[in-house]
Amino acid sequence: MVDTLSLTGKVAIITGSARETGIGAAIAAALARNGAYVTIDHVSDSSAEAAARVAQKISNEGGRVTVVQADVSTPEGAKMLVDETLAAFNVDHIDILVNNAAAGMPQGVLQATRQSLETVFSTIVYAPIFVVQAAVPYMPRGGRVINIGSVASKLGMAPVAIYGAAKAASDSLTYSMAMELGRSHGITVNTVSPGPVNTGVLPKEQAEKIDGFLVPMTRAEGRVGTTEDIADATLLLASEKSRWITGQVISVSGGITGN
């Protein structure tokens, strides 16, 4: 047997993958480089140009890629994402689902509003449920669901209390979905939990404050993570090599949580 991480012939959806400097885009590029057909998902007209640039870069490197605009925090948007992926690649299967979409800015409990809570939880908690519901009917045995979590789910970080709570709920979903989809469907479900990664999504001052808290906790090196660090871990979980790994929340953070 060839020792490889090849994903040739696999179809992958990566939600929230339109930011050129983001984790989702890096994951899409890594999966495409290893043979997967990838769908770049973005939520609104304002992110369409960025999504197109992400897709063009993948295409220029020889990858097969399509772009779908869909709000995955709704069942209708999740279904549209799956349907348009199947149509774009003229296939009847989805092999890999990466739930990366997230929303909301750093916020503590005392600042939270109902609207801000709904924004964060609808994208981080509701969306993975809706996309799994839409994708699983087309996912063969050996399928992969990979949720992108955060070390914030295990650390009491006041500035990101709401985000951390949503990611903790996502971790719990990983455990439960692994049971529900494992023996019955042959699908593995895992979470990759990054520490701080410089994606440009946070204002500089907020990013530096969070990095200053977390980087001293790293064990491997005293640095923030890169999007490629997260993409490489996701690639392993997407491959056949991860067949005996499921129901796990894996910290990819330089050792911040010791997991």
C-alpha positions as a Markdown table, in Angstrom:
| # | Residue | x | y | z |
|---|---|---|---|---|
| 1 | Met | 0.0 | 0.0 | 0.0 |
| 2 | Val | 1.3 | 3.4 | -0.9 |
| 3 | Asp | 2.1 | 5.6 | 2.1 |
| 4 | Thr | 0.3 | 8.8 | 1.2 |
| 5 | Leu | -2.1 | 11.5 | 2.2 |
| 6 | Ser | -3.6 | 11.5 | -1.3 |
| 7 | Leu | -7.2 | 12.7 | -1.5 |
| 8 | Thr | -7.6 | 12.0 | -5.3 |
| 9 | Gly | -11.2 | 11.8 | -6.3 |
| 10 | Lys | -12.5 | 13.1 | -2.9 |
| 11 | Val | -14.9 | 16.0 | -2.8 |
| 12 | Ala | -14.5 | 18.5 | 0.1 |
| 13 | Ile | -16.5 | 21.4 | 1.4 |
| 14 | Ile | -14.8 | 24.0 | 3.5 |
| 15 | Thr | -17.2 | 26.5 | 5.1 |
| 16 | Gly | -16.1 | 30.1 | 5.7 |
| 17 | Ser | -13.1 | 29.7 | 3.4 |
| 18 | Ala | -13.1 | 33.1 | 1.5 |
| 19 | Arg | -10.6 | 35.0 | 3.6 |
| 20 | Glu | -7.3 | 34.9 | 1.7 |
| 21 | Thr | -5.3 | 35.0 | 4.9 |
| 22 | Gly | -7.6 | 32.7 | 6.8 |
| 23 | Ile | -7.6 | 29.1 | 8.1 |
| 24 | Gly | -10.4 | 28.0 | 5.7 |
| 25 | Ala | -8.5 | 29.2 | 2.6 |
| 26 | Ala | -5.3 | 27.4 | 3.8 |
| 27 | Ile | -7.2 | 24.2 | 4.4 |
| 28 | Ala | -8.9 | 24.4 | 1.0 |
| 29 | Ala | -5.5 | 24.9 | -0.7 |
| 30 | Ala | -3.9 | 22.0 | 1.2 |
| 31 | Leu | -6.7 | 19.6 | 0.4 |
| 32 | Ala | -6.7 | 20.7 | -3.3 |
| 33 | Arg | -2.9 | 20.2 | -3.5 |
| 34 | Asn | -3.4 | 16.6 | -2.4 |
| 35 | Gly | -6.1 | 15.9 | -5.1 |
| 36 | Ala | -9.4 | 16.8 | -3.5 |
| 37 | Tyr | -12.1 | 18.8 | -5.4 |
| 38 | Val | -12.8 | 21.7 | -3.1 |
| 39 | Thr | -15.7 | 24.1 | -2.6 |
| 40 | Ile | -15.0 | 27.6 | -1.3 |
| 41 | Asp | -17.9 | 28.8 | 0.7 |
| 42 | His | -18.7 | 32.5 | 1.5 |
| 43 | Val | -21.7 | 34.2 | 3.0 |
| 44 | Ser | -22.3 | 37.5 | 1.3 |
| 45 | Asp | -21.7 | 39.7 | -1.8 |
| 46 | Ser | -19.1 | 41.6 | 0.2 |
| 47 | Ser | -16.9 | 38.5 | 0.3 |
| 48 | Ala | -17.4 | 37.4 | -3.3 |
| 49 | Glu | -14.3 | 39.0 | -4.7 |
| 50 | Ala | -12.1 | 37.5 | -1.9 |
| 51 | Ala | -13.6 | 34.0 | -2.5 |
| 52 | Ala | -12.9 | 34.3 | -6.2 |
| 53 | Arg | -9.3 | 35.2 | -5.5 |
| 54 | Val | -8.9 | 32.2 | -3.2 |
| 55 | Ala | -10.4 | 29.9 | -5.8 |
| 56 | Gln | -8.2 | 31.4 | -8.6 |
| 57 | Lys | -5.1 | 30.8 | -6.6 |
| 58 | Ile | -6.1 | 27.1 | -6.1 |
| 59 | Ser | -6.9 | 26.8 | -9.8 |
| 60 | Asn | -3.6 | 28.3 | -10.8 |
| 61 | Glu | -1.9 | 25.6 | -8.8 |
| 62 | Gly | -3.8 | 22.9 | -10.7 |
| 63 | Gly | -6.6 | 22.3 | -8.2 |
| 64 | Arg | -10.2 | 21.7 | -8.9 |
| 65 | Val | -12.3 | 24.3 | -7.2 |
| 66 | Thr | -15.7 | 25.9 | -7.2 |
| 67 | Val | -17.2 | 28.8 | -5.2 |
| 68 | Val | -20.6 | 28.8 | -3.6 |
| 69 | Gln | -22.3 | 31.7 | -1.8 |
| 70 | Ala | -24.4 | 30.3 | 1.0 |
| 71 | Asp | -25.4 | 31.2 | 4.5 |
| 72 | Val | -24.8 | 28.0 | 6.3 |
| 73 | Ser | -26.4 | 29.2 | 9.5 |
| 74 | Thr | -29.7 | 28.3 | 7.9 |
| 75 | Pro | -30.9 | 24.9 | 6.7 |
| 76 | Glu | -31.7 | 26.3 | 3.3 |
| 77 | Gly | -28.2 | 27.7 | 2.9 |
| 78 | Ala | -26.6 | 24.5 | 4.0 |
| 79 | Lys | -28.6 | 22.5 | 1.5 |
| 80 | Met | -27.7 | 24.9 | -1.3 |
| 81 | Leu | -24.0 | 24.6 | -0.5 |
| 82 | Val | -24.2 | 20.8 | -0.8 |
| 83 | Asp | -26.4 | 20.8 | -3.9 |
| 84 | Glu | -24.3 | 23.3 | -5.7 |
| 85 | Thr | -21.1 | 21.4 | -4.9 |
| 86 | Leu | -22.5 | 18.2 | -6.3 |
| 87 | Ala | -23.7 | 20.0 | -9.4 |
| 88 | Ala | -20.4 | 21.9 | -9.9 |
| 89 | Phe | -18.3 | 18.7 | -9.9 |
| 90 | Asn | -20.9 | 16.5 | -11.4 |
| 91 | Val | -20.7 | 14.0 | -8.6 |
| 92 | Asp | -23.0 | 12.2 | -6.2 |
| 93 | His | -20.8 | 12.2 | -3.1 |
| 94 | Ile | -19.3 | 14.5 | -0.5 |
| 95 | Asp | -16.3 | 12.9 | 1.2 |
| 96 | Ile | -14.9 | 15.7 | 3.5 |
| 97 | Leu | -16.7 | 18.4 | 5.3 |
| 98 | Val | -14.7 | 21.1 | 7.2 |
| 99 | Asn | -16.9 | 23.3 | 9.4 |
| 100 | Asn | -14.7 | 26.4 | 9.6 |
| 101 | Ala | -17.2 | 29.2 | 9.4 |
| 102 | Ala | -17.3 | 31.5 | 12.5 |
| 103 | Ala | -18.6 | 35.0 | 13.3 |
| 104 | Gly | -18.6 | 37.7 | 15.9 |
| 105 | Met | -15.9 | 39.8 | 17.6 |
| 106 | Pro | -14.3 | 39.4 | 21.0 |
| 107 | Gln | -16.9 | 40.0 | 23.7 |
| 108 | Gly | -17.3 | 39.3 | 27.3 |
| 109 | Val | -20.4 | 38.2 | 29.1 |
| 110 | Leu | -21.3 | 41.7 | 30.3 |
| 111 | Gln | -21.2 | 43.1 | 26.8 |
| 112 | Ala | -23.2 | 40.4 | 25.1 |
| 113 | Thr | -26.5 | 41.1 | 23.5 |
| 114 | Arg | -29.1 | 38.7 | 22.2 |
| 115 | Gln | -28.2 | 39.6 | 18.7 |
| 116 | Ser | -24.4 | 39.1 | 19.3 |
| 117 | Leu | -25.1 | 35.7 | 20.9 |
| 118 | Glu | -27.3 | 34.6 | 18.0 |
| 119 | Thr | -24.6 | 35.7 | 15.5 |
| 120 | Val | -21.9 | 33.7 | 17.2 |
| 121 | Phe | -23.9 | 30.6 | 18.0 |
| 122 | Ser | -25.8 | 30.4 | 14.7 |
| 123 | Thr | -22.5 | 30.3 | 12.8 |
| 124 | Ile | -20.4 | 28.2 | 15.2 |
| 125 | Val | -23.0 | 25.8 | 16.6 |
| 126 | Tyr | -26.1 | 25.8 | 14.3 |
| 127 | Ala | -24.2 | 25.8 | 11.0 |
| 128 | Pro | -22.2 | 22.6 | 11.5 |
| 129 | Ile | -25.4 | 20.8 | 12.4 |
| 130 | Phe | -27.2 | 22.1 | 9.3 |
| 131 | Val | -24.4 | 21.3 | 6.9 |
| 132 | Val | -23.9 | 17.8 | 8.4 |
| 133 | Gln | -27.6 | 17.2 | 7.9 |
| 134 | Ala | -27.3 | 18.3 | 4.3 |
| 135 | Ala | -24.1 | 16.4 | 3.5 |
| 136 | Val | -24.4 | 13.1 | 5.3 |
| 137 | Pro | -26.9 | 11.6 | 2.8 |
| 138 | Tyr | -24.2 | 12.0 | 0.2 |
| 139 | Met | -21.3 | 11.0 | 2.4 |
| 140 | Pro | -20.0 | 7.4 | 1.8 |
| 141 | Arg | -18.4 | 5.3 | 4.5 |
| 142 | Gly | -15.0 | 6.6 | 5.2 |
| 143 | Gly | -16.3 | 10.2 | 5.1 |
| 144 | Arg | -14.7 | 12.9 | 7.3 |
| 145 | Val | -16.3 | 15.7 | 9.3 |
| 146 | Ile | -13.7 | 18.1 | 10.7 |
| 147 | Asn | -14.8 | 20.9 | 12.9 |
| 148 | Ile | -12.5 | 23.9 | 13.5 |
| 149 | Gly | -12.5 | 24.7 | 17.2 |
| 150 | Ser | -10.3 | 26.8 | 19.4 |
| 151 | Val | -8.3 | 26.5 | 22.6 |
| 152 | Ala | -10.7 | 29.2 | 23.9 |
| 153 | Ser | -13.2 | 26.3 | 24.5 |
| 154 | Lys | -11.0 | 25.1 | 27.4 |
| 155 | Leu | -9.5 | 28.3 | 28.7 |
| 156 | Gly | -11.3 | 31.0 | 30.7 |
| 157 | Met | -10.6 | 34.0 | 28.6 |
| 158 | Ala | -12.9 | 36.9 | 29.5 |
| 159 | Pro | -12.4 | 38.9 | 26.2 |
| 160 | Val | -13.7 | 35.9 | 24.2 |
| 161 | Ala | -16.2 | 34.5 | 26.6 |
| 162 | Ile | -19.0 | 34.1 | 24.1 |
| 163 | Tyr | -16.8 | 32.8 | 21.3 |
| 164 | Gly | -15.2 | 30.3 | 23.8 |
| 165 | Ala | -18.7 | 29.1 | 24.9 |
| 166 | Ala | -19.8 | 28.5 | 21.4 |
| 167 | Lys | -16.6 | 26.6 | 20.6 |
| 168 | Ala | -17.1 | 24.5 | 23.7 |
| 169 | Ala | -20.6 | 23.6 | 22.4 |
| 170 | Ser | -19.0 | 22.7 | 19.1 |
| 171 | Asp | -16.5 | 20.4 | 20.9 |
| 172 | Ser | -19.5 | 18.6 | 22.6 |
| 173 | Leu | -21.1 | 18.2 | 19.1 |
| 174 | Thr | -17.9 | 16.5 | 17.9 |
| 175 | Tyr | -18.2 | 13.9 | 20.7 |
| 176 | Ser | -21.9 | 13.3 | 20.0 |
| 177 | Met | -21.7 | 13.3 | 16.2 |
| 178 | Ala | -18.8 | 10.8 | 16.3 |
| 179 | Met | -21.1 | 8.4 | 18.1 |
| 180 | Glu | -24.1 | 9.1 | 15.9 |
| 181 | Leu | -22.3 | 8.9 | 12.6 |
| 182 | Gly | -19.6 | 6.3 | 13.5 |
| 183 | Arg | -20.7 | 2.7 | 13.3 |
| 184 | Ser | -24.0 | 3.5 | 11.5 |
| 185 | His | -22.5 | 5.6 | 8.7 |
| 186 | Gly | -18.7 | 4.9 | 8.9 |
| 187 | Ile | -18.0 | 8.6 | 9.2 |
| 188 | Thr | -15.3 | 10.0 | 11.5 |
| 189 | Val | -15.8 | 13.3 | 13.3 |
| 190 | Asn | -13.0 | 15.3 | 14.9 |
| 191 | Thr | -12.1 | 18.8 | 15.9 |
| 192 | Val | -8.9 | 20.7 | 15.2 |
| 193 | Ser | -8.4 | 23.4 | 17.9 |
| 194 | Pro | -6.0 | 26.2 | 16.9 |
| 195 | Gly | -4.4 | 28.5 | 19.4 |
| 196 | Pro | -3.7 | 32.1 | 18.2 |
| 197 | Val | -3.2 | 32.3 | 14.4 |
| 198 | Asn | -2.5 | 35.5 | 12.6 |
| 199 | Thr | -5.3 | 35.6 | 10.1 |
| 200 | Gly | -6.0 | 39.4 | 10.1 |
| 201 | Val | -9.6 | 38.8 | 11.3 |
| 202 | Leu | -9.1 | 40.7 | 14.6 |
| 203 | Pro | -8.0 | 44.3 | 15.1 |
| 204 | Lys | -4.3 | 44.5 | 15.8 |
| 205 | Glu | -4.6 | 45.7 | 19.4 |
| 206 | Gln | -7.0 | 42.8 | 20.3 |
| 207 | Ala | -4.9 | 40.2 | 18.5 |
| 208 | Glu | -1.8 | 41.3 | 20.3 |
| 209 | Lys | -3.6 | 41.2 | 23.7 |
| 210 | Ile | -4.8 | 37.6 | 23.0 |
| 211 | Asp | -1.4 | 36.5 | 21.6 |
| 212 | Gly | 0.3 | 38.0 | 24.6 |
| 213 | Phe | -1.8 | 35.8 | 26.9 |
| 214 | Leu | -1.5 | 32.6 | 24.9 |
| 215 | Val | 1.9 | 32.5 | 23.3 |
| 216 | Pro | 3.7 | 32.1 | 26.7 |
| 217 | Met | 1.7 | 28.9 | 27.2 |
| 218 | Thr | 3.1 | 27.2 | 24.1 |
| 219 | Arg | 5.5 | 24.3 | 24.5 |
| 220 | Ala | 6.9 | 23.7 | 21.1 |
| 221 | Glu | 8.0 | 27.3 | 20.1 |
| 222 | Gly | 7.2 | 30.8 | 21.4 |
| 223 | Arg | 5.1 | 31.9 | 18.4 |
| 224 | Val | 1.6 | 32.1 | 17.1 |
| 225 | Gly | 0.5 | 29.4 | 14.8 |
| 226 | Thr | 0.3 | 29.7 | 11.0 |
| 227 | Thr | -2.6 | 28.8 | 8.8 |
| 228 | Glu | -0.5 | 26.1 | 7.3 |
| 229 | Asp | 0.0 | 24.5 | 10.8 |
| 230 | Ile | -3.8 | 24.2 | 11.0 |
| 231 | Ala | -4.2 | 23.1 | 7.4 |
| 232 | Asp | -1.6 | 20.3 | 7.7 |
| 233 | Ala | -3.4 | 18.8 | 10.8 |
| 234 | Thr | -6.7 | 19.0 | 8.9 |
| 235 | Leu | -5.2 | 17.3 | 5.9 |
| 236 | Leu | -4.1 | 14.4 | 8.1 |
| 237 | Leu | -7.6 | 14.0 | 9.6 |
| 238 | Ala | -9.1 | 14.2 | 6.1 |
| 239 | Ser | -6.9 | 11.4 | 4.8 |
| 240 | Glu | -7.3 | 7.7 | 5.0 |
| 241 | Lys | -4.5 | 7.7 | 7.6 |
| 242 | Ser | -6.9 | 9.0 | 10.2 |
| 243 | Arg | -9.3 | 6.1 | 9.9 |
| 244 | Trp | -9.0 | 5.1 | 13.6 |
| 245 | Ile | -9.3 | 8.7 | 15.0 |
| 246 | Thr | -12.7 | 9.9 | 15.8 |
| 247 | Gly | -14.5 | 11.8 | 18.5 |
| 248 | Gln | -11.4 | 13.8 | 19.4 |
| 249 | Val | -10.7 | 17.4 | 20.0 |
| 250 | Ile | -7.1 | 17.9 | 19.0 |
| 251 | Ser | -5.2 | 21.0 | 20.1 |
| 252 | Val | -3.0 | 22.3 | 17.2 |
| 253 | Ser | -1.5 | 25.1 | 19.2 |
| 254 | Gly | 2.1 | 24.4 | 20.0 |
| 255 | Gly | 0.9 | 22.7 | 23.1 |
| 256 | Ile | -1.1 | 25.4 | 24.8 |
| 257 | Thr | -3.7 | 23.0 | 26.4 |
| 258 | Gly | -1.4 | 20.0 | 26.6 |
| 259 | Asn | -3.9 | 17.9 | 24.6 |
